[in-house]
């Protein structure tokens, strides 16, 4: 959201140069968002697995942890002096989409398991 507001505010000023989409993504700190989303999904899966073990939830939890680990490694070098901003934007964008897909699947599976258990 801060990146989006920065672009909107910049558009109101004279001489503003619109950044490329991938450069914009590199400013958005999507690695940190990925870490937060995947941690939340992994904890949700672990809590649901305590109530009733599920191989599907175990696999989703593992994938969430792998995405979190990759995002942590990539975030540590994303702001370096010789970093290619368009590559950071591309990688963080794809990782964000993957994190959204896997964490959404985890949440949906947890909800499905909880509803099945509560019947």
Order of alpha helices (4+ residues) and beta strands (2+ residues): alpha-alpha-alpha-alpha-alpha
